[in-house]
């Protein structure tokens, strides 16, 4: 039986009304609207950054070849390890303080800035000692590594990123970062055209990292209606450090199992093997910005939903985990089958062996995607110690497996170590405590996300009808 025209019209009007509600919520000034707009600007910035990375990093790899590209990746790996240590585990926690203490934002930012700069000096000094006595391919790489770390610590701008996130002012930061990315990308392409040596690319990395703070300060000065008067509070510093030290150690542990494999590959195998692994890992890790950006934009809303009630908060956590786990799985399935073609097109025949590495490494993204939710959940629940426990367990598994598998399988061994260490730190280790087992169960449900699609759809439909 064909429905009468009135029914078709009623359905059409109902869809239009729902569409208007969705549009109003996403573009309005309420919590959902501001979250969506903030995420949109962060997403646009990252898409430009990643697009530039694909257009520039891949030609750089083809230009330098596996060996020199391995050395460049080797230097960059130290940055990924040392920056979390210099941030003292405060990055995500500061956003919470800025949201909850809006009248004292100048005090919070001034105190955190002082802590980070003081710790940064210590980090640079300790890394300088490592550069003097630690294992490096040659003295030139010792100098390059120290220069890059010093520039990265000096230019660390995460405190201003916290302010932009807490105050829903991400647009200005995104625009400033995008402009910088485009200029430096053009410069890197020019270096390839000029047949520049490896050192020129490393100097560019140091300049890029060293100017990050200046760019963030410039964006802040453009949008802040009233400049905050920074001040330092000793009691607040003690409070922050007492809570953040587990996060600092856990961030270091996370960075170790994220980038130590490249350092070990360079030392235990060869720079060329590190270059193959670095090429594959770059394509795999390039997607990690998705959950990170989503949770950065959504964290203030995340905290507000937590205050409303246990059921709504629980449903929200499960929905976000489902979306991120499903996204990570679909991406991993596609890349697994397309890896040889992707590597052949992007890097050329000299990097052909990187395809096997990529098809393994990409599956770690499933757990990295869910980890973005876990990290914020641990902060919201004041379970800072468990961040250390989970990341520490992942680091131990990663180091042990790398020492065992790299001499046998090279880059593929490092990829297997990465996958198993991520699954340990972001999922399996949550079974160790009664306090974290609820999140472990939610992640288990998220891994079977197709079975929950009807439930999520119905809840979303009811929410939009409100």
N, C-alpha and C positions, 0 to 999 in steps of 0.2 A: 504494500500500500504506500503510495507516494504522499509524504507529509504536505499539508496545505501551505501556501505561500506565507501565511502568518507565522508558522513555526520556523521557517527558514529566516524570516526577518527577526524573530525573537532571538534565535541563536546568534545571528550576526550582531545584533545590538549587544547581547551579553558578552560576546568576544571583544567587541570594541570597548565596553566598559572595563573588562578585565585588563585589556591592553593599556587603557588610560591609567588604571590604578598602578600597574607595573611601572609605566613610564613616570608617573608622578612620584612613586617611591624612590626610583633610581635617580631622578634628577632633582628631587626636592632637597630641602635643607635639613631634613630629619636624619636620624642615625644611619638608616639604610642608604639614603641618598648621598650623604657625605662619604660613607664607606665606599660606595660604588665609584663615586667621582675620584676619590683618592686612589683607589685601585686602578682606575682607568688611566690616570696620569702615570702612575708607576709602571703599568703595563706598557704604555706607549714609550716611555723612556727605555725600558728594557728591550722592547722589540727593536728600537733603533740601535741600541747597544749590541744586541745579538745579531741583528742584520749586518751591522758594521763588522762584527767579529767574523761572521761567515765570509764577508766580502774581503776582509783583510787578513785574518789569521790563517785562512786556508792558503791564499797566495804566498804568505810568509813561509808556511810549512813547505810548500812546493819549492819555493826559492831557496830556502836554507838546506833542505834535505833532512833525512831522519837524524843525522848526527848533530848538526848545529841546532836543529829544532829541539832535540832532546836536551841540549845544554840550556837553551832558552827556557824550556819547561822546568828544568832543574832549578834555575834561579827563581822562577815564579813560585815554585813549590815552597820555598822558604818564606815567602811573603804570606802565603795562605796559612802557614803554621804560626808565625810570629804575631800577626795582627790580632788574632783572638786573644793571645796572651796579653798584649798591650792594652786591650779593651777591658780587661779585668772582669769579664763576664757581666758587664753592666748594660750591654746594648738593649736587650729586651726588657730588662727590669726598669730601666730609666723611663721608658714610655709609660709604664704603670704609675711611677711616681709623678710624672708630669701630668697625667690625667687626673690623679687623685689629689694632687696638691697644686692646683692651678694658681693659687695666690702666692705660691712660693717657687715658681718656676725658675726665677733668677738664681735663687739659692741652690736649687737642685742642680741646675746646669753648671753653675760656677764650681760647686763642690766636685761634681763628676769630671769636669774639665781639668781641675787641678790634680785629681787622682790619676787620670789617664796620662797626663804629661809627666808626672813624677814617675809612674811605672814605666812609661815609654823610654825615659832616659836609662833606667835600669835594664830594660830589655835590649836596647841597642848596645849597651856596654857588654852584657853577657854574650850577645851574638857576636860582637867583635872578638871576644876571646875564643869563641867557637871557630870563627874564621881563621884565627891564627893557628890553632892546633887541630882542628877537625879535618876529616878526609874530604878533599876536593880534587877534581880532575887536574887542575893546575892553579898557579897563583893568580892568574887573570880572573878565574871564576871566583876565587875568594874575594877579590876586590869588588867584582860586579854584585855578588850576593850581599856584601855589607852595604854598598851604596844603595841598593834597592830597598833593603830593610830600613835603613836610616830615613830614606825618603818616604816610605810607606807609613812609618810611625809618626813622622813629623806632620804628614798630611792627613792623618786619621780624622775623619769628620763625622763619625757616627753619632756624636752628641747632638749635632744639628739635625741629623736625620730623625732622631728621636723627637725633637721639637716639632718638625714638620709633620710627623705622623700623629703626635698627640693633639696638635692643633688643626688637623685637617687642612694643611697648607702645602700639599705635595706638588701642586702644579708648578710653582716657581722652581723648586729643586729639580723637577723632571726636565723643565725647559733648559735650565743651566747645564745640567749633565748631558743633555742631548747635543747642545751646541759644542760642548767640549769634545764629546765623542766623535762628532763629524769632522772637526778640525784635525784631531789626532789621527783619525782613520785616513784622511787625505794625506797627512804627513807620512804615515807608514807606507802607503802606496807609492809615494814619491821616493822613499828609501829603496824600495824594490826596483823602481825604474832607474835609480842612480847606481844600482848594483852595490849597495852599502854593505859593510861587514856586519857580523853578529853584534859587535859592540854598539853600533848605532841603534839597533832595536832594543837593546837592554837599557841604554840611556833614555830612550823614549818611554820605556816602562817606568823608570825611576821618576821622570818628569810628570808622567800621568798620575802616579800615586802621590807625589809630593804636592801637587796642586789641588787635590781633592778637597782639602779643608778650605782653601781660598774660594773655591767655587761655591761650596755650601754656605760660607759666610756671606758671600756676595748675594746669594739668593735670599738668605735670611734678612739681610739689611734692606732688601727691596720689598718684602711683604710684611715685616713686623711693624704694626701700627705704632707700637711703643716699645722701644728697645729695652730689653730686660737689663736690670742692674745686677751683674754677676757678683756673687759673694760666696764665701766659703764657710761652711759650718763643720767644726770638728766632730760634734756628736752625730751629725748626719753622715759624715764620712765613715765613722766607725760603724754606724748602722748598715750602710751600703756594703762596706767591705765584709762585715760579718755574714751578710746574706749572699754576697756575690762570689766569695772564694770558691765554693763548689762549682759554680757556673764557669768561673775562669779556668779551673783545672779541667772541667768537662769540655769546654770549648777547645782547649789545647789538645785534649785527647781526641776530639772529633777531627781537628785539623790534622793530627798525626795520621789517623787512619784514612784521611782523605787524600793526603799528599805525600806521606812518607814513602809510599810505594815507588814514586818517581825517583826519590833520592836513593832508595835501596837499589832500584833497577840500574841507575847510573853507576853506583859503586860495585854492585855484585854481578852485573851483566855488562852493559855497555851504554854509552849515550844514545846510540842508534836504537837500541831496544826501548830505552826511555822515550825516544821520539815517537816510535810507533804507538806505544802505550798512551803517550800524551795526546797524540792525534785522535785516537779512539775515545779517550776520556773526555776530551773537549766536546766532542759531538754528543756524548752521553750526559755530561754535566751541564750542558748549555740549557737543558730543560729545568734545572733545579730552581731557576728563578720563579717559576710559576707558583709553587706552594709558598715560597718565601715572601713573594710580593703579596699574595692573597692574605696571608696571616699578618703581614705588616699593616696592611690597610684595614683589616677586620679586627685587629686586636682590641682597640678601644670599645667597639661594639661587643666583642667577645666578653669583655669584663662587665659590661652593662647587662648582658643576657644572664650572666652568672648570678647577678643580684636578684633577678626576677623570680627564680624558682628552680628547683632541682630537675623537674621533668623537662621544662623548656630548654634548660642548659644541656641536659643529657641528649635530647633530640638534636640539638644544634651541633654538638660534638660529633654525633654519629653521622649526620648528614654531610658535614665537611669531610670527615674521614672517608666516607663512601665515594664522594666526588674525586678526592685526590687519589685514592687507591685505584679507582677505575680508570682515571686518566693515565696514571703511571703504567698500569697493565696494558692498556690499549697501545700506548706508545712503545712499550717494550716488545710486544708481539710484532708490530709493524717493523721495527728496526731490526729485530732478529732475522727476519726473512730478507730484508732489503740491505743488510750490512755490506755484502760484497759490492753491490751496485753503488751504494752511497760512497764507499771508500774509493772505488775506481773513478767515479765522476769528480769527486771533490779533491782527492789528494794525488791520484795518479798511480801508476804501477809500482813505484818505489815504496809505497805504503800499503801494498796489497795485504800483507800479513796482519795489518791492523783490523781487518774485518772480523776475524775470529775473536779478537779482544773486545771489539765493540758489541758483538752479539751476546757476550757474557756480561760485560760491564753495565749495559743498559738496564738490566733487571734490578740493579741496586736502586734505581730511581723509584721503584714502588715503595720501598721502605723510607727513602729520603722524603718522598712526598708526604707520607704519614708522619714522619718525624717533625715536620713543620708545625703540625697541630700539637704533638706531644710536648714540644719545647715550650709553647705558650701555656699549655695546660699545667705543666709543672710550675711555671712562674705564678699563674693565677691561684694555684692551690698551695703555694709556699712550700713546695717539695723540691727545693733547690738541690738537696743532697742527692736525689735520685737522678738528676741530670749528670752529676759526677759518676754515679754508679753505672748508669747505662753507657755513657760515652767511654768510661774507663774499661768496661768489659769489651766494648767494640775495639778499642785500641789494643788491648792485650791479644785478642783473637787475630786482629789484622797483622800485628808485628810478628806473632808466632807463625802464622800461615805464610806470610811473605818470606820469612827466613827459610822456611821449608820448601815452598813452591817455586820461588823465583829461580833458584839454581836449576830446577828441573824443567819448568815450563816457560820461564822468561815472562813476557808480558801477559800471557794467558794465566799464568799462576798469580800474578798481581791482581788481575781482574777477578779471579775466583776468590782471592783473599778479601777484596773489597766487597763483593756481594755478600759473603758470609759474615763479615764484620758488621756491615750495615744491618743485616737482618738480626744480628745479635743485639746490637746497641739500641735499635729503634723498635724492636718487637719482642724477641725472646727473653731479654733480660728483665722485662716488666713482670714476668712470672715470679721473680725472686721475692717480691714483697706484697703483702696484703693491700697496701695503699695504692699500688700501681696495677694490680691485677684487673680492676674494672676497665682501665684503658686498654690493657692487653686484650680483653674480651671484645671491646669495641673495635679494635684493629682486626681481630679475627673475623668479626662480622663484615668489616669493610673489605676484607680479602675475598669475600663471597658476595660482593656488591650487586651482581645481577639479580639475585633473589630478593633484594630489598627495594628494587626500583618502583614497584607499584606502591609500596608504603610511602616512599619519599615523594612520589608524584601526588598522592592524595593529600599529604600534609602540606605540600607547597600550594596545591589548588585551594585548600581551605584557608591558608594564610593570605592568599591574594584576594579572597572574597571578603576579608574583614574590612 
